[in-house]
Structures are given as C-alpha cells and as structure tokens.
Amino acid sequence: MGFDRRDIRPAMDVYTRDDVYLGTVRAIIPGPVAPPGARAPKGACQSSAVGGEVLGPAPTREIGNRGPDTQSARAAYATAPDGARPLGAGALVVGRWWGLVGRRTIPLDAVQTVSLERVVLNIPHDQLPDGAAR
C-alpha cells in the first residue's frame, strides 16, 4: 500500500497491532517510489462475470448511472493517480515527549491502517523490527 504526505503527517499517534502507544510521528523519511503503473500486480484486480448491479433491487445503469462501469475492477475501482507525491518505501520517526523518549524509526511497510489521527502498525509491540531504534 502506498501513502502520501496527506495520509501520514507529523503529530499523528502511532500504535502497534496490539494497541501499544509508541508516540507521535515526529518526521517522515521519504524513500524510493515504485514506477507508475506498478501500484498493484495485474492479478490483484479481480473481476466477476456477474455485476452487483443485477443483484440489487432496481438496476440504474439504464437511467444513466455510470457508477457500475467506473467503479468496477476493470476500471481499478475509479482510482486514478492524483499527482500527490508518494512517500514510497520510506520510514516514520516516532517518539514521545517531543521525540525525546522512545524515539524509533519504523519502515512504512509496517503501517497497516491510517485513520483520522491514528497510525496502526501491522506488528505487535514485542515484534518491532530490529532496525527500529529504541
């Protein structure tokens, strides 16, 4: 999954998968970015012989709704690059108390979800990477 500077920002809270608070994002270190078009493997796009439109209570394609076509797997679910600069394979610098306590560097590939002002990692606290400086 790729993130950009609008997704992860300084001062966001960072938690591990087992809900251990690590601190706030102190800095973001951008890394190498995958070339355009390498966002998802071709096999990751799924398709279905039956569209969800026929399963609903009333088909709307006939009255001009283009949603079923633009939000299909074939159309990459209506996601298009928007020009925001991606963070690539970078890292987060996380710490508590203005970064003076518990400062560590965590690779961006350890981020599972970003929601509102919270970043949740996909690893538990006791399995933080060895490269994460404590």
HELIX and SHEET records of a PDB file:
HELIX    1   1 LYS A   42  ALA A   44  5                                   3    
HELIX    2   2 GLY A   52  LEU A   55  5                                   4    
HELIX    3   3 ARG A   61  ILE A   63  5                                   3    
HELIX    4   4 GLY A   67  THR A   70  1                                   4    
HELIX    5   5 ALA A   76  ALA A   78  5                                   3    
HELIX    6   6 LEU A  108  ALA A  110  5                                   3    
HELIX    7   7 HIS A  125  GLN A  127  5                                   3    
SHEET    1   A 6 VAL A 101  PRO A 107  0                                        
SHEET    2   A 6 ALA A  91  ARG A  96 -1                                        
SHEET    3   A 6 TYR A  21  ILE A  29 -1                                        
SHEET    4   A 6 ASP A  13  TYR A  15 -1                                        
SHEET    5   A 6 ARG A 118  LEU A 121  1                                        
SHEET    6   A 6 VAL A 111  SER A 115 -1                                        
END                                                                             
